[in-house]
């Protein structure tokens, strides 16, 4: 069930390949994201590693993990919803090709789905899929969320249309925005109808539901007698629509959200709020963060049959629509699981979260409204949705030109509608360039190659208060984009580090203990020891093993060496001689 004390999902573990399989494609969607969070995910996707620890101390491992995912990973997010990181990291640059900003069709809609779709293959060319459906964005947020992981096996026959149709509907909206991921989308379109998804224990029915083109991402079935809603954000009209179904209505939310709507608008609902002691559970920690409710669940029950809807949709008008059909505005994704087991009914779930009069759980508490409170319409947004829509809909384009000294000037032209906004807007490159007021033409001079970034920080000021948002722009570097080459050369800055890097890359298990740290000089003999040192050492043995068993790793070695060949004394001459004998064993990557 959903006992927060025992039923936990390890996010990092669910991104790791099944035993004997290798990742071929990974697709994620999120409303918001943090670049620091995204930077650590390649470790799980590429190295089968867990996500704890400080990844900034493992830059060479990060470099390899990101390089392995080139062409295999796409992350779709709402434009303008990247959090400004505490510190710029040069490896953020390598994430740019993975990120696809999505712009909602109108000011009061959002791109809001939260999924991972992972495709794996093995040496026998068997195909395994994994679908993660979450309520959490790609951030390090510590709120209470829900997630479901489904394992899928590719078969030779088309399965029930409803199982993957909602997923295909969502992918159909994403595909036009990522033309360089076309092979992955073709693969998904061909294979997903034939994927047999394994149901979680206790459930017999499965359906994917996309909230696209004003469709509500819910399927109530033939009738309803009980509705259980868990949602951190609420809208009265959506709750009115849900309350029209069934006789029993239970609502689990945040205390402040219940209080905002008030008892009158929530008439007919038995309301419960997450215990304040749970929300403030980290108060005694130095780096404390609130642990509020962020999970989304809409359970509708008809007799013995319960339909669980888990995913991204809040009980709001934007996500579900209201009393008028076809009025939903967001892009959402929900997974419906059906069960006839009494263990998965609404009453049992309510008891697990609230308990009984004699034995309360104190996770959720019955909510008592302050009947004396005067409620006014919420209007706490510093910047209006219309202004934000104008900002994220704009075509942000940057052009970088080198000069004779090797420095760059980065220029940007702004469209006319951006220059008449009723707020103050300042802009700077994420790497730390000077912040400048928005103008028809803006330029930053004297930049290094790795200072160039497609990430722009917008500082928005109104009524004396400011908020920052990051947008992803189109970046054109005159003369070619050599940022990756320079980053590789900067991280692998000695022959010893090259050998340490290759040793890490060639390890069969890629255990954390084998990863070189930033200040590690290397663990094998220096180039001065000559070819004999390589021939008798573990690098040579690892190359032999990979040529026989994992020749695709040789492709990664060649990609790294290509970045270093123009730098004198970076690649030992004897190793270059040795590499010529292994290079012919490179293979095309598995599809």
N, C-alpha and C positions, 0 to 999 in steps of 0.2 A: 504493500500500500504506500502511503506517503507519510511515514513516521520520520520527522526531521532528525531524530536521534540515531536512526539506523539505516534508513533508505537513502544513501548518498551515492551520487554519481561522480566518478573521477574524470573531470573534463579532459585532462591530458591523456589519460589512459584510453579514452574513446577516440582520440585522434591517431593512435598508434596502429600500425598495420597488424592484421591477424598473423599468427605464426605461419611462415612460409610464403607470405604474400608481400607485394610491394605496391606502394601508392602509384597510381597512374594519373588520376585527376582529383582535385579537391576544390569544392565551390562552397563559399560561405556567404551569408547575408546578415546584415546587422543595421540597426538604425544608427547607432553611434559606435565609435571605436577609439581605442587608445593605441598609439603607435608602439608604446612599450609592450603592451599586451600582445599585439600582433607580431612583434619581433621575437617573442619567445616561442610562439606556436610552431615555427618550422622545426624546432628541436624534436617535438613529438611526431610531427608528420614525416620527417626525414630520418631521425635517429632512434625512433621508438623510445624516447626519453620522457621522463616525467617533467613537470613544469616548475618545480620548486628551485630555489637558488637564484643567485644574481648572474643573469646571462651576460651582463656587460663585462664580466671577468673571463668570458669564454668567447672572445670575438672571432677567433679562428674557427671554432665549431659553428658559430652563427653564420659566418661567411659560407662555410660548406653547406650548411642546412638550407640557407636561402638559395644558393646556387643550384642545389639538387632540385628545388621546386620550380625552377625557371620553366615557364610554359605549362606548368601543371596546376597552378593555384590562381584562383580569382576570388576576390572579396568585394562584394557589392554593399555599398553603404549610402546613407543619405548625405548628399553634398552639404558641407558646412558643419557636420557633426563629428569631426575629429577633435578630440580634446588636445589642447596645447600641452605638450610634454614639459616636464620640469627642466629637462636638458636635451638639447639636440644631440643625436647620435648619427655618425656618418653612415651607419648601416641602414638608417631610415630611407636613404636614397635608393637602396636596392629593393625596397618594398613598393616603390612607385608603380612598376609595371603590373603588380598584383592587384592594385586598387582601382575600382570602377565606381565613380560617384554617380548616384542616382538623384534626379531632380523630380520632386512630386509635381503633379499636373496643376495643382492649385495651392494657394497659401495655407489653407486649413486641412491639408492632407499630408500624410507622411509615408515614407518608404520604411516599413516597420517589421518585415519578417526576420526571423532569427533561426537559421538552419545551417547545418553542415551536410553536404552530400559528398561522400568519399567513395572512390572506385579503386579497387585493388585487383591485381592479377598475380598469378604465380607462374612457375616454370612450365606447368602443364597447360597454361593459358586459360585456366579457370578464372572466372570473374566473380568477385565478391563486392557487394555494396554495403555501405553503412549510412544511415540517415539519422542525424541528430536534430531533434526538434526542441527548441529552447525558448525560455522567456528572457534569457540573459543576452545582453549585447556583448561585443568583443571588448570588454573592459575588465579591470581588476576590482569591480564593484563587489561588495560583500553582502549585498542584500539577499533575502531568501527568494530563490528562484526554483522553477521546475524544469526538468529536462527528461526526454525519453530518447533512448538509443535503440534503433532497429537494425538488425542484421538482415541482409538480403542476399539471395543466391540467384544468379542468372540461370534461367532454364531455357528450354527450347519452345515453350508454348506461351501464348499471351494469357496473362492472369486477369482477374476481375478488373474491369476498367476503372472502378472507383479507387482502387488501391493507390495507383500512382498518377491518376489524372490531374489531381490538384497540384502535385509537384511539377508535372509537365506544363501545366498552365502558368505557373510561376516562372519556370525556366524559359518559356516562350516570351515572356516580357523582358527577361534579362538578356537573352541572346543578342538582340540588335545593338546592345550597348558595349559588347566585348567582341569585336570582329576578329581579334587575334586568338580567341578561344573557341573558334568555330568547330574544330575537330572534336572537342570535348562535348559541345552541345549536340552535335550529330550523333555521337556515341550514346549520350543520355537518351535522346529521342528514340533511338533504335532499340536500346536495351531495357529501359525502365518498364515498358509494358510487359516484359517477360521476367521481371524480377519477382521472386517469391519472398515476401517479407515475413520474418519470424515474429509472431505475436508475443507480447509479454505474457508471462504466466497469469492465467485467470481471464484473459480476453480472447474473444473469438472473431470479432469483426474489426476491420481496419480500413480507414479511408483518409486520404489526404485532401485538404480543403484550402484553396488559395483565395484570399480576399483580393481579387483584382477586378477592374472594370465595374466597380460599385457593387460587387457581390459580397454578401455576408459569408464569412468563413465558418459557418456553423451548419449542422444538419440535425434537426430535432427528431427525425424519425416520424413514426406514425402518431404519436401522442405523448403527452407529458403530464405527470402528476406531481413531480418534485423538481425544483431547480436549485442547484447549489452553485454559487458564483464566488470565485476568488479573483480579486482584481485590485491592484494598488491604486488605479485611477478610475473614476466613475463619472457617468453622465446620466442625468435623470431620465432622459428620453430613452436611452438604451435599456435602462433598468425597467422602465415602464413596459417596453416591448417584451422583455424576458418575464416580467411579472404576470403578463397576460396568459402565460402558459402554466398550468398546474395549480395545485392548491397550497403546496408548501414551498417557501422561498427562504433560503439561507444565504446570507451575504457576508463574506470575509474580506476585510480591506484594512487600510490604514486608519488609525483613529482620526487623524486630521482630515482625511477625505470624507469619512462618515459625518464628521461634525460640519464640514463645509456644506454638504447637501442638507443636513438637518432631518429631523424626525418626520416632518410633513411630507417631504419628497420621497422618503424611504418608507412610507406607510405600506404595510403588507410584507415587509422584509424583516426577518429576525437577523439582527446585525451583530457581528463579532469583529473585534479589532485585535491585531497582533499585540501581545503583551509588551508594555513599555520597557520592561526589564530585558526582554529579548532584543528589542531595538537598540537599547543603550548598553548592550552586554559588554562592549569594549571600553567603557568609560575609564577604566583604570589603566589602560594601555597607553603608552606614549604616542603611538601612531594609530589612535582610535578612529574608527569610522562607524557610522550608524549601520545597523543590520536590519533595515526596514523590509517590508514586504514588497516584492517585485514579481512574484509568481502570478501566472494567469491560468485559470482553470474554469471551464463552464461545464458542469455536469447536469445532464437532463435525464430523468428517470421516468420510465413508463412501466409500471408493474415490476416485474423481476429484471427488466432489461435497463441497464445504465449505459449512457453514451458519454464518455469523457472527451472533452475538447481541450487539448493542451497545446500551447504555442505562444504566439506573440500578441494576440488580440486582447486588449482591455475591454471592460464593460463600458465603452464610450460610444458616442454617436459616430465619431470618426472611424472607429474600427468595425462596429457592427451595424451602423445605421440606427435609425430610430423607429418610430411607429410607421413611417412610410417605406415600403419596399424599395430596394435599390438605392438607398441613400448613404451607404457606406462610402467613405472617401479614401481610406488608407489602403496601402498594399500590405497584406497580412498573410500569415500562414499558420494553419492549425492542423493538428493530427487528431482524428476521431478514433477512439478505441471503444469497442462495445463489449459488455460482459453481462452474463446472466447469473453470475455468482453473487450470493449475498455478502461475500467478503468485500465486494467492490461497489456496494450500493451507497447512496448519498448518506443514509443514516449512519452507516459504519464509519464513513470518512469523517463526518461531523463529530462522532464520538471520539475518534482518534485525535482530533485537533483540540476539542473542547473538554472531553471527558464527561463524567457524570457528576451529579450533585455531591455524591459521597467521595468521588475520586477525580477531581478536576486535573487536567494536564497542565493548565496555566500557560499553554502556548498561545491560544486565543482566548479572549475574555468577552463575555457578553457586553455590548456597548451601551452605555447610558448617556443619552443626549442632554446637553445643557439647554434646557427649554427657554432660558432667559436670554440666550445669545441673540444678537442682531446680526443677520447674515446679509452680506452684500455680494454682488457678483464678483467673482475672482478676476482680478486684472493685474497680475503681478509680473507680467512680461515687460522687461526693460525695452525691448525692441518689438514692434508689432510684427505679426506674421506676414503682413503684406510687404513690409520692408525686407524681411528675411528672404521671402520668396524672390524679390527682385535681385538680391545679392547672390543667392545660390543658383538662380537661373542664368546669370550673366556668363558670357564666354570669357573666362579668365585665361589669358594667353601671355606667356613670357618668352622673350627672345634674348639669348645670351651671345655676345660677340667677343672673341678674344682680341687682345691688342698685341703689340710687338714684344711686350714684357712677359706674356703668358697669363696676365690677369684678364678678368672678364668684366664686361659691363652688361648688366641684365636690365632690359627695358620692358615696360608694360604700357599698353594703351587701354584706356577705360571708355566704355560706351557712354553715351550721353545720359541715359537714364540713371546711371550710378552717380552722376555728379549733381543731381538735384534731390537726393534723398533728404528727409527731414531730420537726420541724425548726423553726428560726426563720425567719419570713417577714416581710420589710419591703417596702413598696410605695411608689412615687412615680410621678408623671406624667413622661413622657419629656422634657417641656420643662424640667424642672428644679425641680419643686416639692419641698417638704420630704419626706424619707423617713420613713414612719411604720410602726410595727409593725401587722401585720394584726389587725383587730378587727372586731366586729360592724358598727360604723359608723365610717367614716373620712371626713374632709372636709378640703379645702384652700381657704383663703380668700385674698381679695385678688389673684385671678388676672386677667390681661389676657385679652382674647378670643383672641389668638393663642397664649396659654399653654395653652389647652385642647387636649387631644389624646386620641385613642382608644388611644394606645400607653401601656401600663403597664409599668414596670420592676419586676420581682420580684427581690428580693435574698434568696437562700436560704442559710442558714447551718447547718452541721452539723459537729461535732467541731472547732470553731474555724476552719473554712475556709468561704469564701463563693463563690457563683457567681451571676451575674445572667442573667435571661432576660426577654425582652420578649413580652408577650401583647397581642393586639388585642382591645379591649373594645368594647361597644356604647356609644355616646356620644349622649346626648340633651341638646340645648342649648335651654333654655326661652326662647321668644321667637324661635326660628329660628337657623340656623347662618349667621352672617355672617362667618365666618373668611376665606373666599376673598375676599370684598369688601374686607376690611381688609388682607389680604396684597397684593392688586392695588393698592390705594390707597397702601400703603407703598412698593412698588417703583416705581410710576409716580407719583412725588411732585412732578412739575412738568410744565407744558405741553411743555417741551422733551423730556423723557423720553417723553411720550406720542407725540410726533411721531417720535422715534427708534424707539420700539417699533413704530409703525405702518409705518414705512419697512422695518424688518426683516421684519415679517409679510408685507408685500406683495411682497417680492422673489421673482422666479420661481425662483431657484436656492437662496436662503437660505444662501449661502456663509458660512462662519465669519467671514470678514473683515467681513461686514455686520452682525454681531451687536453691539449696544451692550454695553459693560461696565458694572459697577455704578457707577463714578464718571463715566460719560460723560454729559454734559449734553444732548446732542442735536446734530444736524448740519444743521438748517434754521433759517430765520429765526424770531424770537420771535413770539408772538401779536400783539404791538403793530404788526407790519408789516401786519396786516389780511388780508382775503380775497385781495387781489391776490398776496400771497406764496404762498398755497396754490395759487391758480389757475395760477401760473407755475412752481411747484416740482414736485419729483419725487413728492411724495405725491399730488398731483392726477393726474399722469400714471399713477402706479401704480394708483390707484383706477379710472381709465378702463380700463386694461388688464385688471384683475381683473373688472370688471363685464362685460367682453366674453368673457374666457377662463376665469377662475377665480372665478365668483361665490360659491363656497362660502367663500372667504376673508372675504367681507363679513360672514358670520355671526359669525366670530371677532371682527371689529372691533366689532360691535354688542354682543357679550357683554362685552367689555372696557369699552366706553363705559357700559354699564348699571351697572357697578360704580363708576364715577366720577361719575355725573351729580349725586349728592347733595353732592359736594364742591365748594365755591365755587372758581372760578378754576382748576380743573384741566383742563377742556375749553375751548379757545378758542371764543368765541361765533361767530366767523366760520367755524370748522371745523364747528360744529354746524349752521350754515346750509348749508354745503356738503354735509354728510353726509345731509341730508334728501333730496337728489337721488339719492343712491346707495343708500339703504336699501331702496327698492322692488325692487332687483335681487337681494336675498338669496334663496337657494334652499334647498330641503330637501336634507339630506346624502344622498349616494349610498349605497345599500344593496346 
